Amino acid sequence: MNDSNIFIIKQVNKDNKYWYKKMFKKMLNFESKKNIEVILNSRILEVSNNKELIFKELYDISLKNNINKLNFKNIIIEYKYIDNLTLILEQCPILFHLDLSSNYLGDYGIDKISRVLKQYSLIIYLDLSENGIWYDGAESLSEVIKQYTFIEYLNLSTNYLCDDGILIILQVISPTIIYMNFSLNWISNKGIENLANHIVQYNALESLNLSMNIIKAEGAQILSQVLGKCNSLIHLDLGFNYLGNIGAESIANVLGQCYSLKSLYLNCNQIGDQGSKSIAKNLGKCPALEFINLSWNEIKEDGAMDLAENLLNCWTLKYINLSNNKINKLGTNALTKVHPFCPSIIYFDISNQKKN
């Protein structure tokens, strides 16, 4: 078998609107099966103007070739095409990469494809973000994910999993997971408690995105109790979560235990001077931290002064974003004066300060 990959190009040239038909024809005429990657986006469908024909041709290709990577991002697969998608997936037993993001499959569509996907075990990359998945869809999906013992990347962002849906997913995720994105899923402190009960077993986890949820201060306090045990965690996004000063303090107080953490997002969290003071005091204790985002908070002069005083202790920090806070001229001057004495910092944003 020839192992060379053939790509369906991501871009479509307006002057060559039938290029994809030529590519399909070429694939159908292979003398022997090849491993191929199929990348299909909305631009291709816009030019072809015939989803049914595209899915039919892809099905024919799947019969004659081994599709190991399937990218159907933002195709908007309506209910009437879910069966077509299922037929294609049935011919992809060696699939290891599947991106069906931004397709609004809903629980019905997730249930249909789950019946096929749970028969396979090679998936290491799964993106089902922005698909309108609720609890029933999460339940169907959990039967799939528990088969993926080598999964590394899981993106379920922008759905409606809520606390109960997150729980049944967390219970089946393999310890091999490296990247998890649960942003914008209406997760509260209850969902964070469920996460805290499972996250330590994900000993390869490097990136966790929980932004745009409603975990608040109580959720941050629960999460802070286990963050120090996540030895491989490099990236943590808690932006847009209503943490407030108490939540920020909880996270700040465990930064010294987060030995691998390089980037931390705390933007849009209603953090004021009290929370900023705690963050400033602990920044230098986080030995690998390179990036922190504190933009769009409520930090004023006192918080800025505390940060300016402690930045000299942050030997690894390279990027700091304090834009869109409420820091007055005295505070911005203090930060500006200390910046030249922090040689590691290459990005320093204190722009667009709001009036108190």
Summary of the structure (lengths in Angstrom):
residues: 356
radius of gyration: 23.6
end to end distance: 68.0
largest distance: 73.2
contacts: 1265
relative contact order: 0.06
helix: 42%
strand: 12%
